[in-house]
Amino acid sequence: MAQSSSAAVDATRPSLTFKRHLSASPEKVYAAWTDPKKIVQWFGRTDLKPDTIQAQIDARVGGHYRIKFDNAAGEYFEVGGVYREVLPNERLVFSWAWHSTPERESLVTVTLKPDGAGTMLTVHHAQLFDQAARDGHERGWIGSLEKLEKCLT
């Protein structure tokens, strides 16, 4: 019974979905998500201090990731989680929680599909805490995906 009521709560929490055609192969896009040296080149909003971004990634089921950075105002942020599904060059599913609010765990699904000479990237961020969290993550993902697109060209 507890599981079904938990599922009902999760279904009512806000989510986001982004689709973007990238001019790079699924292999290159996957590497951008799973290689710590590559993810630091594009992760985060445009107001981050690029030289402060650090990443640790163990992209396997049960493996952890952690990304740390400062914004232009000098505020420190850290996000991390656990990989729940890893299909190389196709799909990543991982939990997402900020170090400041670990109880607000959400779920990110990244899907990569060959699309002509490139890749159709879909990012679905589900189970966000509330509308304010959704709005903040929307700004963050928009900035990140714009930077990802530039890194891959």
Contact map, one row per residue, 1 for C-alpha under 8 A:
111110000000000000000000000000000000000000000000000000000000000000000000000000000000000000000000000000000000000000000000000000000000000000000000000000000
111111000000000000000000000000000000000000000000000000000000000000000000000000000000000000000000000000000000000000000000000000000000000000000000000000000
111111100000000000000000000000000000000000000000000000000000000000000000000000000000000000000000000000000000000000000000000000000000000000000000000000000
111111110000000000000000000000000000000000000000000000000000000000000000000000000000000000000000000000000000000000000000000000000000000000000000000000000
111111111000000000000000000000000000000000000000000000000000000000000000000000000000000000000000000000000000000000000000000000000000000000000000000000000
011111111100000000000000000000000000000000000000000000000000000000000000000000000000000000000000000000000000000000000000000000000000000000000000000000000
001111111110000000000000000000000000000000000000000000000000000000000000000000000000000000000000000000000000000000000000000000000000000000000000000000000
000111111111000000000000000000000000000000000000000000000000000000000000000000000000000000000000000000000000000000000000000000000000000000000000000000000
000011111111100000000000000000000000000000000000000000000000000000000000000000000000000000000000000000000000000000000000000000000000000000000000000000000
000001111111100000000000000000000000000000000000000000000000000000000000000000000000000000000000000000000000000000000000000000100000000000000000000000000
000000111111100000000000000000000000000000000000000000000000000000000000000000000000000000000000000000000000000000000000000000100000000000000000000000000
000000011111110000000000000000000000000000000000000000000000000000000000000000000000000000000000000000000000000000000000000000000000000000000000000000000
000000001111111000000000000000000000000000000000000000000000000000000000000000000000000000000000000000000000000000000000000001111100000000000000000000000
000000000001111100000000000000000000000000000000000000000000000000000000000000000000000000000000000000000000000000000000000001111110010000000000000000000
000000000000111110000000000000000000000000000000000000000000000000000000000000000000000000000000000000000000000000000000000111110000010000000000000000000
000000000000011111000000000000000000000000000000000000000000000000000000000000000000000000000000000000000000000000000000001111000000010001000000000000000
000000000000001111100000000000000000000000000000000000000000000000000000000000000000000000000000000000000000000000000000011110000000000000000000000000000
000000000000000111110000000000000000000000000000000000000000000000000000000000000000000000000000000000000000000000000000111100000000000000000000000000000
000000000000000011111000000000000000000000000000000000000000000000000000000000000000000000000000000000000000000000000001111000000000000000000000000000000
000000000000000001111100000000000000000000000000000000000000000000000000000000000000000000000000000000000000000000000001110000000000000000000000000000000
000000000000000000111110000000000000000000000000000000000000000000000000000000000000000000000000000000000000000000100111100000000000000000000000000000000
000000000000000000011111000000000000000000000000000000000000000000000000000000000000000000000000000000000000000000000111100000000000000000000000000010010
000000000000000000001111100000000000000000000000000000000000000000000000000000000000000000000000000000000000000000001110000000000000000000000000000010011
000000000000000000000111110110000000000000000000000000000000000000000000000000000000000000000000000000000000000000001110000000000000000000000000000000011
000000000000000000000011111110000000000000000000000000000000000000000000000000000000000000000000000000000000000001001110000000000000000000000000000000000
000000000000000000000001111111000000000000000000000000000000000000000000000000000000000011000000000000000000000111000110000000000000000000000000000000000
000000000000000000000000111111100000000000000000000000000000000000000000000000000000000110000000000000000000000000000000000000000000000000000000000000000
000000000000000000000001111111110000000000000000000000000000000000000000000000000000000000000000000000000000000000000000000000000000000000000000000000010
000000000000000000000001111111111000000000000000000000000000000000000000000000000000000010000000000000000000000100000010000000000000000000000000000000010
000000000000000000000000011111111100000000000000000000000000000000000000000000000000000111000000000000000000000100000000000000000000000000000000000000000
000000000000000000000000001111111110010000000000000000000000000000000000000000000000000000000000000000000000000000000000000000000000000000000000000000000
000000000000000000000000000111111110011000000000000000000000000000000000000000000000000000000000000000000000000000000000000000000000000000000000000100000
000000000000000000000000000011111111011000000000000000000000000000000000000000000000000000000000000000000000000000000000000000000000000000000000000000000
000000000000000000000000000001111111011000000000000000001110000000000000000000000000000000000000000000000000000000000000000000000000000000000000000000000
000000000000000000000000000000111111111000000000000000001000000000000000000000000000000000000000000000000000000000000000000000000000000000000000000000000
000000000000000000000000000000001111111100000000000001111000000000000000000000000000000000000000000000000000000000000000000000000000000000000000000000000
000000000000000000000000000000000011111110000000000000100000000000000000000000000000000000000000000000000000000000000000000000000000000000000000000000000
000000000000000000000000000000111111111111000000000000000000000000000000000000000000000000000000000000000000000000000000000000000000000000000000000000000
000000000000000000000000000000011111111111100000000000100000000000000000000000000000000000000000000000000000000000000000000000000000000000000000000000000
000000000000000000000000000000000001111111100000010011100000000000000000000000000000000000000000000000000000000000000000000000000000000000000000000000000
000000000000000000000000000000000000111111100000010000000000000000000000000000000000000000000000000000000000000000000000000000000000000000000000001100100
000000000000000000000000000000000000011111110000000000000000000000000000000000000000000000000000000000000000000000000000000000000000000000000001101100100
000000000000000000000000000000000000001111111000000000000000000000000000000000000000000000000000000000000000000000000000000000000000000000000001101100000
000000000000000000000000000000000000000001111101000000000000000000000000000000000000000000000000000000000000000000000000000000000000000000011011000000000
000000000000000000000000000000000000000000111111000000000000000000000000000000000000000000000000000000000000000000000000000000000000000000111111000000000
000000000000000000000000000000000000000000011111000000000000000000000000000000000000000000000000000000000000000000000000000000000000000000000011001000000
000000000000000000000000000000000000000000001111100000000000000000000011000000000000000000000000000000000000000000000000000000000000000000000000000000000
000000000000000000000000000000000000000000011111110100000000000000001111000000000000000000000000000000000000000000000000000000000000000000000000000000000
000000000000000000000000000000000000000000000011111110000000000000001111000000000000000000000000000000000000000000000000000000000000000000000000000000000
000000000000000000000000000000000000000110000001111110000000000000001000000000000000000000000000000000000000000000000000000000000000000000000000000000000
000000000000000000000000000000000000000000000000111110000000000000000000000000000000000000000000000000000000000000000000000000000000000000000000000000000
000000000000000000000000000000000000000000000001111111000000000000011100000000000000000000000000000000000000000000000000000000000000000000000000000000000
000000000000000000000000000000000000000100000000111111100000000000111100000000000000000000000000000000000000000000000000000000000000000000000000000000000
000000000000000000000000000000000001000100000000000111110000000000111000000000000000000000000000000000000000000000000000000000000000000000000000000000000
000000000000000000000000000000000001101100000000000011111000000011110000000000000000000000000000000000000000000000000000000000000000000000000000000000000
000000000000000000000000000000000001000000000000000001111100000111100000000000000000000000000000000000000000000000000000000000000000000000000000000000000
000000000000000000000000000000000111000000000000000000111110001111000000000000000000000000000000000000000000000000000000000000000000000000000000000000000
000000000000000000000000000000000100000000000000000000011111001110000000000000000000000000000000000000000000000000000000000000000000000000000000000000000
000000000000000000000000000000000100000000000000000000001111101110000000000000000010010000000000000000000000000000000000000000000000000000000000000000000
000000000000000000000000000000000000000000000000000000000111111000000000000000000011110000000000000000000000000000000000000000000000000000000000000000000
000000000000000000000000000000000000000000000000000000000011111000000000000000000111110000000000000000000000000000000000000000000000000000000000000000000
000000000000000000000000000000000000000000000000000000000001111100000000000000000111000000000000000000000000000000000000000000000000000000000000000000000
000000000000000000000000000000000000000000000000000000001111111110000000000000000110000000000000000000000000000000000000000000000000000000000000000000000
000000000000000000000000000000000000000000000000000000011110011111000000000000011110000000000000000000000000000000000000000000000000000000000000000000000
000000000000000000000000000000000000000000000000000000111110001111100000000000011110000000000000000000000000000000000000000000000000000000000000000000000
000000000000000000000000000000000000000000000000000000111000000111110000000001111000000000000000000000000000000000000000000000000000000000000000000000000
000000000000000000000000000000000000000000000000000011110000000011111000000001110000000000000000000000000000000000000000000000000000000000000000000000000
000000000000000000000000000000000000000000000000000111100000000001111100000111100000000000000000000000000000000000000000000000000000000000000000000000000
000000000000000000000000000000000000000000000001110111000000000000111110000111000000000000000000000000000000000000000000000000000000000000000000000000000
000000000000000000000000000000000000000000000001100110000000000000011111111110000000000000000000000000000000000000000000000000000000000000000000000000000
000000000000000000000000000000000000000000000011100000000000000000001111111110000000000000000000000000000000000000000000000000000000000000000000000000000
000000000000000000000000000000000000000000000011100000000000000000000111111000000000000000000000000000000000000000000000000000000000000000000000000000000
000000000000000000000000000000000000000000000000000000000000000000000111111000000000000000000000000000000000000000000000000000000000000000000000000000000
000000000000000000000000000000000000000000000000000000000000000000000111111100000000000000000000000000000000000000000000000000000000000000000000000000000
000000000000000000000000000000000000000000000000000000000000000000000111111110000000000000000000000000000000000000000000000000000000000000000000000000000
000000000000000000000000000000000000000000000000000000000000000000011110011111000000000000000000000000000000000000000000000000000000000000000000000000000
000000000000000000000000000000000000000000000000000000000000000000011110001111100000000000000000011000000000000000000000000000000000000000000000000000000
000000000000000000000000000000000000000000000000000000000000000001111000000111110000000000000000011100000000000000000000000000000000000000000000000000000
000000000000000000000000000000000000000000000000000000000000000001110000000011111000000000000001111000000000000000000000000000000000000000000000000000000
000000000000000000000000000000000000000000000000000000000000000111100000000001111100000000000011111000000000000000000000000000000000000000000000000000000
000000000000000000000000000000000000000000000000000000000000000111000000000000111110000000000111100000000000000000000000000000000000000000000000000000000
000000000000000000000000000000000000000000000000000000000000111110000000000000011111000000000111000000000000000000000000000000000000000000000000000000000
000000000000000000000000000000000000000000000000000000000011111110000000000000001111110000011110000000000000000000000000000000000000000000000000000000000
000000000000000000000000000000000000000000000000000000000001110000000000000000000111110000011110000000000000000000000000000000000000000000000000000000000
000000000000000000000000000000000000000000000000000000000001100000000000000000000011111000111100000000000000000000000000000000000000000000000000000000000
000000000000000000000000000000000000000000000000000000000011100000000000000000000011111100111000000000000000000000000000000000000000000000000000000000000
000000000000000000000000000000000000000000000000000000000000000000000000000000000000111111110000000000000000000000000000000000000000000000000000000000000
000000000000000000000000001001000000000000000000000000000000000000000000000000000000011111110000000000000000000000000000000000000000000000000000000000000
000000000000000000000000011011000000000000000000000000000000000000000000000000000000001111100000000000000000000100000000000000000000000000000000000000000
000000000000000000000000010001000000000000000000000000000000000000000000000000000000001111110000000000000000001110000000000000000000000000000000000000000
000000000000000000000000000000000000000000000000000000000000000000000000000000000000111111111000000000000000111100000000000000000000000000000000000000000
000000000000000000000000000000000000000000000000000000000000000000000000000000000011111101111100000000000001111000000000000000000000000000000000000000000
000000000000000000000000000000000000000000000000000000000000000000000000000000000011110000111110000000000011110000000000000000000000000000000000000000000
000000000000000000000000000000000000000000000000000000000000000000000000000000001111100000011111000000000011100000000000000000000000000000000000000000000
000000000000000000000000000000000000000000000000000000000000000000000000000000011111000000001111100000001111000000000000000000000000000000000000000000000
000000000000000000000000000000000000000000000000000000000000000000000000000000111100000000000111110000001111000000000000000000000000000000000000000000000
000000000000000000000000000000000000000000000000000000000000000000000000000000111000000000000011111011111100000000000000000000000000000000000000000000000
000000000000000000000000000000000000000000000000000000000000000000000000000011110000000000000001111111011000000000000000000000000000000000000000000000000
000000000000000000000000000000000000000000000000000000000000000000000000000011110000000000000000111111000000000000000000000000000000000000000000000000000
000000000000000000000000000000000000000000000000000000000000000000000000000001000000000000000000011111000000000000000000000000000000000000000000000000000
000000000000000000000000000000000000000000000000000000000000000000000000000000000000000000000000111111110000000000000000000000000000000000000000000000000
000000000000000000000000000000000000000000000000000000000000000000000000000000000000000000000000111111111000000000000000000000000000000000000000000000000
000000000000000000000000000000000000000000000000000000000000000000000000000000000000000000000000100011111000000000000000000000000000000000000000000000000
000000000000000000000000000000000000000000000000000000000000000000000000000000000000000000000000110011111100000000000000000000011000000000000000000000000
000000000000000000000000000000000000000000000000000000000000000000000000000000000000000000000011110001111110000000000000000000111000000000000000000000000
000000000000000000000000000000000000000000000000000000000000000000000000000000000000000000000011100000011111000000000000000011111000000000000000000000000
000000000000000000000000000000000000000000000000000000000000000000000000000000000000000000001111000000001111100000000000000011110000000000000000000000000
000000000000000000000000000000000000000000000000000000000000000000000000000000000000000000011111000000000111110000000000001111000000000000000000000000000
000000000000000000000000000000000000000000000000000000000000000000000000000000000000000000111100000000000011111000000000011110000000000000000000000000000
000000000000000000000000000000000000000000000000000000000000000000000000000000000000000000111000000000000001111100000000111100000000000000000000000000000
000000000000000000000000000000000000000000000000000000000000000000000000000000000000000001110000000000000000111110000001111000000000000000000000000000000
000000000000000000000000010011000000000000000000000000000000000000000000000000000000000011100000000000000000011111000011110000000000000000000000000000000
000000000000000000000000010000000000000000000000000000000000000000000000000000000000000001000000000000000000001111100011100000000000000000000000000000000
000000000000000000000000110000000000000000000000000000000000000000000000000000000000000000000000000000000000000111111111000000000000000000000000000000000
000000000000000000001000000000000000000000000000000000000000000000000000000000000000000000000000000000000000000011111111000000000000000000000000000000000
000000000000000000000000000000000000000000000000000000000000000000000000000000000000000000000000000000000000000001111110000000000000000000000000000000000
000000000000000000000011100000000000000000000000000000000000000000000000000000000000000000000000000000000000000001111110000000000000000000000000000000000
000000000000000000001111110000000000000000000000000000000000000000000000000000000000000000000000000000000000000001111111000000000000000000000000000000000
000000000000000000001111110010000000000000000000000000000000000000000000000000000000000000000000000000000000000111111111100000000000000000000000000000000
000000000000000000111100000000000000000000000000000000000000000000000000000000000000000000000000000000000000001111100111110000000000000000000000000000000
000000000000000001111100000000000000000000000000000000000000000000000000000000000000000000000000000000000000011110000011111000000000000000000000000000000
000000000000000011110000000000000000000000000000000000000000000000000000000000000000000000000000000000000000111100000001111100000000000000000000000000000
000000000000000111100000000000000000000000000000000000000000000000000000000000000000000000000000000000000001111000000000111110000000000000000000000000000
000000000000001111000000000000000000000000000000000000000000000000000000000000000000000000000000000000000001110000000000011111000000000000000000000000000
000000000000001110000000000000000000000000000000000000000000000000000000000000000000000000000000000000000111100000000000001111110000000000000000000000000
000000000000111100000000000000000000000000000000000000000000000000000000000000000000000000000000000000000111000000000000000111110000000000000000000000000
000000000110111000000000000000000000000000000000000000000000000000000000000000000000000000000000000000001110000000000000000011111000000000000000000000000
000000000000111000000000000000000000000000000000000000000000000000000000000000000000000000000000000000011110000000000000000011111110110000000000000000000
000000000000110000000000000000000000000000000000000000000000000000000000000000000000000000000000000000011100000000000000000000111110110000000000000000000
000000000000110000000000000000000000000000000000000000000000000000000000000000000000000000000000000000000000000000000000000000011111110000000000000000000
000000000000010000000000000000000000000000000000000000000000000000000000000000000000000000000000000000000000000000000000000000011111111000000000000000000
000000000000000000000000000000000000000000000000000000000000000000000000000000000000000000000000000000000000000000000000000000000111111100000000000000000
000000000000000000000000000000000000000000000000000000000000000000000000000000000000000000000000000000000000000000000000000000011111111110000000000000000
000000000000011100000000000000000000000000000000000000000000000000000000000000000000000000000000000000000000000000000000000000011111111111000000000000000
000000000000000000000000000000000000000000000000000000000000000000000000000000000000000000000000000000000000000000000000000000000011111111100000000000000
000000000000000000000000000000000000000000000000000000000000000000000000000000000000000000000000000000000000000000000000000000000001111111110000000000000
000000000000000000000000000000000000000000000000000000000000000000000000000000000000000000000000000000000000000000000000000000000000111111111000000000000
000000000000000100000000000000000000000000000000000000000000000000000000000000000000000000000000000000000000000000000000000000000000011111111100000000000
000000000000000000000000000000000000000000001000000000000000000000000000000000000000000000000000000000000000000000000000000000000000001111111110000000000
000000000000000000000000000000000000000000011000000000000000000000000000000000000000000000000000000000000000000000000000000000000000000111111111000000000
000000000000000000000000000000000000000000011000000000000000000000000000000000000000000000000000000000000000000000000000000000000000000011111111100000000
000000000000000000000000000000000000000000001000000000000000000000000000000000000000000000000000000000000000000000000000000000000000000001111111110000000
000000000000000000000000000000000000000000011100000000000000000000000000000000000000000000000000000000000000000000000000000000000000000000111111111000000
000000000000000000000000000000000000000001111100000000000000000000000000000000000000000000000000000000000000000000000000000000000000000000011111111100000
000000000000000000000000000000000000000001100000000000000000000000000000000000000000000000000000000000000000000000000000000000000000000000001111111110000
000000000000000000000000000000000000000000000000000000000000000000000000000000000000000000000000000000000000000000000000000000000000000000000111111111000
000000000000000000000000000000000000000011100100000000000000000000000000000000000000000000000000000000000000000000000000000000000000000000000011111111100
000000000000000000000000000000010000000011100000000000000000000000000000000000000000000000000000000000000000000000000000000000000000000000000001111111110
000000000000000000000110000000000000000000000000000000000000000000000000000000000000000000000000000000000000000000000000000000000000000000000000111111111
000000000000000000000000000000000000000000000000000000000000000000000000000000000000000000000000000000000000000000000000000000000000000000000000011111111
000000000000000000000000000000000000000011000000000000000000000000000000000000000000000000000000000000000000000000000000000000000000000000000000001111111
000000000000000000000111000110000000000000000000000000000000000000000000000000000000000000000000000000000000000000000000000000000000000000000000000111111
000000000000000000000011000000000000000000000000000000000000000000000000000000000000000000000000000000000000000000000000000000000000000000000000000011111
